[in-house]
Amino acid sequence: MAYTSADTVPTIVGAQVTGGHEGLPELILQVRYENGVVSDVTMENQMGVRLMAACGVEELDGLIGQPWTRVMEILPRQEG
């Protein structure tokens, strides 16, 4: 996916699973921000599973192209 100046929402451009703490898998997302910078975001296994379900995908490749707002939607809300 090529970056264009019209991109105004951070977007997932890559996803992979890696070994995490205590032997549980973690999801590493590569996120491209509005300025074109790509950085890694690591999610615990449970959050990765929730993200895939929220996006309606069964494979990691299905996360590519999803907006960052999908991640924000699954984060626990703090009452306060």
Secondary structure, 3 states (H helix, E strand, C coil): CCCCCCCCCCEEEEEEEEECHHHCEEEEEEEECCCCCEEEEEEEHHHHHHHHHHHCCCCHHHHCCCECHHHHHHCCCCCC
